[in-house]
Amino acid sequence: MPKKSKKIIAVIILIVCVAIVYTIKAVIGPSVMGFSTQVDGKTKGYKNAPVKITEFIDFQCPACAVGAKYLEEQIQSYPELIRLQIKHYPLEMHIHGLLSAQYAECANQQEKFWSFHDLLFSRQSNWARLVNAKQAFDQIAHEVGLNVDNLSACLQDKKITEIIARNKTEGAARGVRSTPSYFVNGKLIVGKQSLELEIQKYLEKN
């Protein structure tokens, strides 16, 4: 084979290898190499963070809004300490609990979960008292840049309701009875005040 042909083949192989490496980084890089906000869409924080929290929430729960603000402050102050995963646990006592979870899960399908999550909680006192909160949720969807057609189809998709139901079933099986409930490295912690005490233990160690 002529030297020129060998060089061309070598260049092609090199290009293919580089393309494969970048593809792998794009798919698994964030969760392996550092800070991630898109593992399952509802997880953020360093993979190897010493404090791993799974939180079961109801977006209409006032205590969940307070807890969310506290956790965000802790993550910003100690970004390598906490890895947070969110799971749905809408309570029957809240008339917008399920619908808000459906909107948040549909936002997750468009990789906008955390933006939607933050606005839901920051405006909770406004939409929670409405008879029909759909317009408020649609406004948030517009602000975070969700595709309207995809959102509409998603809200009608039974798979979304099934995801929420599975989250709630899992929580109940693990002992969740109210929100917010947190599992800190597997240990069930109920309420923000108890969560603060638990996180403080880890802060004192580091």
N, C-alpha and C positions, 0 to 999 in steps of 0.2 A: 504494500500500500504506500503511495507517495507520501512524503513528509507533510505536504500541504494538507492532504486529506486527514491525516492523523491529528494535525493541529486543530482543524475545524471540528472534528469529533470531540476532541478534548475540551474545546471551548463550549460546545453544546452541552456536554456532560456537566461542566462546571456551572453553567447557567441553570440547568435543571436542578442541580444540588442546592444552589442558593435559593431557588424558588421554593423547594421543599422545606428548607430550614425556616424561611420567613413564614410559610404557611403554618408550620408547626407552632412557631412563636405566637402567631396571630390567634391560634385556636386555644393553646394551653398556656401560653406565656404568662399572662397576668396572674393566674392562680398559682403558678409555680415560682415565678421569678420575683414577685413582690406584691404590691397592693392591688387588690382586685375589687371591683364593684359589680362584676357580672358573672360570677360562678354559676349560680342558678338564677341570676337576675335579682334575687332577693337576699343576697349575701354580700357583705363588704368587709374589708379589713385584710390584714396580712394572714396568709395561710398558716404561718407558724406562730401566730400570736398566742401568748400563754393563757389568755382569757377568751374562751369560745362560748358565745352566748346564742342560744336559740330562743327567740321571743315569740310567744303566741299573743296576738293582738286583735282588738276590735277597734276599727278606726273611729267609731263613735264614742269610745270609752274615754272620758276626760283624763283618767289616771294614765292611760296609754299615751296621751298627748304629752303629759308632763314627763313621763318616762322616756319618750322619744327625744325630747329636748335635752334631757340629762345625758342620755347615751351619746347624742351627737356632740355635746360639749366634751365628754370624756374621750371620744374617738379623735376629736380635733386636738385635744391636749396631749393625748398619749396614743398616737396613731399606730404604734407597733404593739400595743397592749391588747387591743380588743378586736375580735372577729365576730361580726354580728349577722345572724341569719333570722329572717322574718317568716313567720307562718301565721296563717289566718285562723282566727277563732271568733267569728262574729257571734254575738250574744243575741238570743231571741228577744230580750228586753229592749234592744235598740232597733228602731224601725228602719234605719238606714245602714245597719251593720253589714248585711249581706250585699246590698247594692254597692256600697263603698268598697267592699272587698273585691267584688266583680270588676269594678272599674280599675282598681289597683292591679289586679291580676292581668287585665287586658293591657294596662300600661306596661306591665312586665313583659308581655309578649312583644312589645315594640321597644324593649330595652329602655324604658323610661320610668321604671318602678320607683326609684328613690326620689326623683323629682316630684312624682305624683304623691308619694308617701309624705313628703315634707309639706306640701301644700295642703293636703287633706288635714293634717294635724294642725298646721298653723291657722287654718280657717275653720276648724271644727266648731267653734262656738257660734259661727254664722250658719253653716248648713245643717247642724244637728237639730236646730229648732224649727226647721222648715217642714211642712207637710210633705212636700215633694222636693227631694234634693237633686234630682237628675240634672236640672239646669245648672246648678252649682258645680256638679261633677263635670258636666260638658265644658264649662268655662275653664276649669282646671286642665282638662284634656287639651283644650285649645292653647292654653298658655305653655304647656310643656311640649307642645308640638306633635301631638298624636295624629295619625292619619285617621280622619273622621270615618271613612268608609270601612276601614279595617276594624276600627273601634266598634262601630255599629254591628258588624258581623260577629265580632268577638263576644259582645254582650249577649248575643243570642246563642252562642255556642255552649252546649251542655258540658263540654269538657272543662270549661272554666269553673262551672259550679261544682263539678266533680273534684277538681283540684282543691277547692276551698273545703269541700266536705271531707276529703281525705286528710287535709291538715287538721281539721277539727276533731276527726276521729282519732288521729294520732295523739293529739293533745289530751283528749279525754282518757285515752289508754295509758298515758304517762302521768296522769293525776291532775291535769289542768281542770280547774273548776271556775276560775274567774280570770279577768284580764286586768293589768298585764301580768302574765306569768312567764318567768325566765328559767331557762336551764343553763346554769353557769358551770361549764365543764361537767355537764351531766347532772348537776345538783339542782333540784327544783327550788326556785326563789319566787315568792309571790309579793308583788308590789315594789314600787320604786325605792322606798325607804330600806327595805331588806336588801335590794340590789346594791344600793350605795354602800352598805356595810360590807357586802361580799366583795365588791370591787376594791374597797379600801384595803382589804386584807392583801390583795395582790399588789397594790401600789406600795404598801409598806415593805413588801419583799423585794421590790425593784428600785 
